[in-house]
Amino acid sequence: MRLRFRTTIWVAVLLTLVIGPASAKELVIGTIGLTGDTYQMAIAWSNLMLKKDGHLRLTPVDGGGTNKMMRSIAAGRMDIGFIGAPHYRDAVDKTGGFKEEPDDMVAKYKTMNTLFAIQTGGAQYVARVDSQITAISDFKNKKVAIGAPGGNMGRVSTVLFKLYGLDAEKGDIKAQYLEYGAALEALGNNQLDAVAVWGGVPQPGVYNASRANRLRFVSPDAAKLPEFQKALTNGQFYVFREVAPAEIKTAYGDAVEANTPMRLWTFPMMVIVASEMPKEIAYTLVKEFWDHIAEIKASSNTLSLLDAKIALDNISAELHPGAAAYFQEKGLLKAK
């Protein structure tokens, strides 16, 4: 009996070492692809939670586009995801990319909460230097990858292109719906003329592609912003962000042309969860993230702009009570 008792103890210890504490809770966090800033952030966040005590674990997965992530959270397939502030409003109002959304799904979207927002990434249009494409107007009759099927990148890109008299539905641009990795590979093989990607600077996929072919960013005109905002549902959340040539050169070296600033369109990207997430779990997730933000930022230079002081700016979903408790403790949110 004593031998059997000791054996049982060692089996229990082994299982704990292999699979972690019996009480460990796993949360699935969907990211926008496996190369951008949301993935880098999720990995760093996951590592933080493991270092804490392992009782709360984050498992990053490719969540696809933000529309897909919203649906996955509503269906219980994911616990955490990312969605832009304007797109969340689209989801609850059945506008934009959510016009055909079933009412039962919309009802679930309305109950979702946000933990905070990040302001790191943006939409970037990339072409090979040898393509001679220097402006969005040069996309006419070109093959341009504009994001995953059904994603917001494609929807917004087609709106932007129309401001230049280019209607993808009429064939003015030969729009291709591809994931970033496949699209950048096709760009390198000269099967595409330009690619839209989402991320920070450097964007990992663009960085890798630039090792084989010299690239350039193709930017929207600054003067187009008011018209761009007006053309989009909830367009007030959209901004153009400018990246200086020196920043481009620092990020990519000479592999990416940096003669002029690169302009990208962006908006607050909210970390979204179901409102049923327990308050203590939401609080712990937010606390570990922002209390160790220096470690998060050090994990990838694409996360260098993360800042708790603007984490609640322009959010369009209700703040989760657990997140609210943390930001109130830090003096970044007034208690109600």
N, C-alpha and C positions, 0 to 999 in steps of 0.2 A: 504493500500500500504506500509505503514511504517513497519507493522508487517511482511509482505511478504518479504520486503527488508532485515530486520534483520534475518529472517529465512534463506534466501539465503546465507547471510554472514556466519552464523553458520554452514550451510551445507558445505560450501567451506572450512572453518577452519577444520571441522571434517575430510573431505576427505584428506586434507593436512597432518593431524596428522596420519591418517590411512595408506594412500598410498604414502605419501611423496610429495615433490614438483612436480608441474605439469610438470616442465621441466626436471625432473630426467631422466637420460639415463641409461638403464640397459645393462650391458655387461655380457655375459655368459662366464665363464672361465672353461674349461675342465681340470680335474686333472687325474693323473694316479692312479685310484682307490680312495677309501675313507679312507685309513689308512696310506698312506705314506706321505713323506715330501712335495710333491707338493700340496696335499690337505691341510695340515697344513698351508702352505704358503699362499694358496688362501684364506683360512678363515681369517688369520691375515690381509692380504691385503684388503679383503672386509670390515673388521671392521674399518680399517684406513680410507677408503673412506667414510664410514658412519659418522665417527667422523668429517671428514673435513666439509662437508655441505650437504651430501646426494644427491647432484645433479648428481653425477656419481657413479653408484652402480655396484658392482661385485657380480655375483651369481655363486658360485662354483657348479659344477655338476661332476658326474663320467664320464670322457671322454673316458674310456676304454684305449686301448693301444695308443701309439703315432701315429701309422698309421691311426687309426680311427679318432683321433683328427685332423690330417692334412686334412682328407677328410671332416670332419664336418666344419672346418673353410672355406675350399674352397667352400663348399655348402651354407655357411652363417648360419649354425645351431649353431655355436659357434663363439665367437669373439676373444678369447685368448686360447692358448693351450700350451703344452709342447712337444718338440721333441729334441732328441739328435742331436748334431752337425753332426755326421756321417750319421744319418738317413735322415736328411734334404738333404744332398748331394745325398743319395740314391734316394730320392723322385724326385729330379730334373734331375737326370741322368738315372732314370729307372733301378736302380740296387738294389741288396739286396732284401729287403722285398717289393720293389715297381716295380719289373720287369714287372708285368702284368698290371701296372697302365694305364688307358686310357690317350691318348695324351691330351685331353681337360683338364683333372685334372692336369696333369704335367704342362701344360701351366699356370694354376692358382698358382701352388706351386712356380713356378719361380718368381712370383711377390710378394710373401710373404716377410715380414720383421721380424726382431727380435727386442725386446725391450732390452734384456740383457740375460745373461746366469747365471745359478746357478751351484754350484759345491758341492752339499750336499749329494746326494744319490748315490746308487750303487746296483749292483746285488749281492745278498747274497744267499747261498745255506744252508738250515737248515735241520738238522736231529735230531731225538730223541737220547739221549745218550745211551739208552738201545738197539738201533739198531746196535751198533758196527760199524757204518759207520764213518770212519775218513778221507777218501780221496775220491776224485772224481772217482778214479779208482774203488772204492767200490760200485759205482752206477750200476755196471754190473748186469743185470737181475732184477733190482729194479724198483719199481714204483716211478717215480719222476715227480712232477708237475712242469712244466717249463713256466707257464704264461698263459695269456688269449689267446684264439684262434686267430691266425693271428697277434699276437703281436711280437715285436722285441725281447723280452726276450727269447722266445722259439727258434727263429731263431739263435740268438747268442749262446745260450746254446748248441744247437745241434752242432754248429761249435766247441765250446770249448770241448765238450765231444769226438769229433772225434780225438782230439789231444791226447786222452788217449786210442785210439783204440776202442771207443764205438760209434757205429752207430745206432742212434735211428730208422732210417728208416729200418734197418735190424733186429730190435728187441733186440739189445744189451742192450738197456735201454727201459723200458716200459714207454714212455713219456705220460704224462697226461696234457691236456690243460684245466686249471681251473683258475678262479679268485683267488686272494690271500686269501681272507677270507675263501672261501670254501675249498681251498687246505690246509690251516693251521688247519682247523677243522678236515679234513680227516687225517692229520698227527697225530693229538692228539688222534684220534680213531683207530690208527694203520692201516688205510686203505691205507696210503701212506708211503713210506720209506724216502722221502726227498721232500723238496719244495723250489723252487726258488722264492724269493721276491725282490722287489725293494724298497729302502728307505735309511734313515739315520740310525744312532745308538744313541738311540734305534729305532728300527722299530716298530711302535705301534702294528701291527698284531703279530709280533714275541714276543713282550713283553707280550701280552695277552695270547698267546699260552704257553709261558714259565711258566705261573702261574699254569698250570695243569700238564705239563710234562717237565722234565729237557731236555734242548736242547743243541746242539752244532752247530757251523758253520763249513762248509766243504769248504776249500779254494783251488783255483787253485794254482799250483806251480809258484813261481816268475819267474823261468827260462823259463816258457812257454810263456811269454809276447811277445817276438819277433815273434814267430811262430803264436801266436794268432792274432796279428796285421796283419800279412801277409795273414792270411786265411780269413780275413773279407774285404768286400768292404769299402773303406774309413777307414781302420783300424788304420790309423795314429792318429785318434782322441781318441782311446781307451787307457786307462791306468789301472794298478792295483793299488789300494789304500789299505794301510795296517792300521788296527785298533789294537792298542796295547791291551794286556790282561787287563791292568788296566782300559782302556776305556770301555771294554766290561763289566767288573765287576761293574763299576760305573753305567752303563746303565741298567744292568739286575740283579745285585746282584748275588747270587749263583744259580739262576734259569737257567743260561746259562753257560756252561763250558767255562773257560777262561784260559786254560793252555798254549796256544800258540796264536800268533797274528791271526786275521781274515783278509783274503785278499778278496777284492771284485773288480769286474771290473766295470769301469764307464767311463764317458765322460762328456763334458759340456752339460747341459740340457738347451736348449734355450727356452725362452718365445716368442712364435711366434704369429704374428697377420697378418691380411690382410694389404697390403700396402695402401689400401683406408682409413684406420683409420685416422681421422683428426689429424694433427700435435699437436694441443693443447691438445687433449685427451691423446695421447701417452705421451706427455711431463708431463701432470699432473699425470698419472699413475706411471710413472717412478720416478718422484720427490717425490710423497707421499711415495712410497716404500722405496727408499734409504735415504731420509731425516729422516725417522722414523725407520731405520733398527734395532736400539736397541730394539724397541718395537716389531718388527717382530720376532727377535731372542728370545726375552723373552717369546714369546707365546708358543714355543715348543723347547725342547733341540735338536730335530732333525734338527733344522735350525741354529745351532750354528756356522757353517762354512761359512755362507753367507758373502761375502766381495765385496764391490763395486770395489775394486782395480783389481779384476780378473773377473769382470762381462762381460768384452768384450774379454777375452782371448779365442783364438781358436774357435770363432764363425764361422759358415759356411754360414750364410744368411746375406743379406744386413741389416745394422742397420737402423731402422726407423728414419726419420728426427727428429721427436719429441724426441726420446730417445737420438739421437746424440746431440741435443741442450742442454739437461740436462748434459750429460757427458762432453761436452765442457765447460759448466759453472763451473763444478767442477774440471777442469784441468785434467780429466782422458782421454780426447780425443782431439787430435789436430784439430783445425778448418781447413776445406779445403779451 
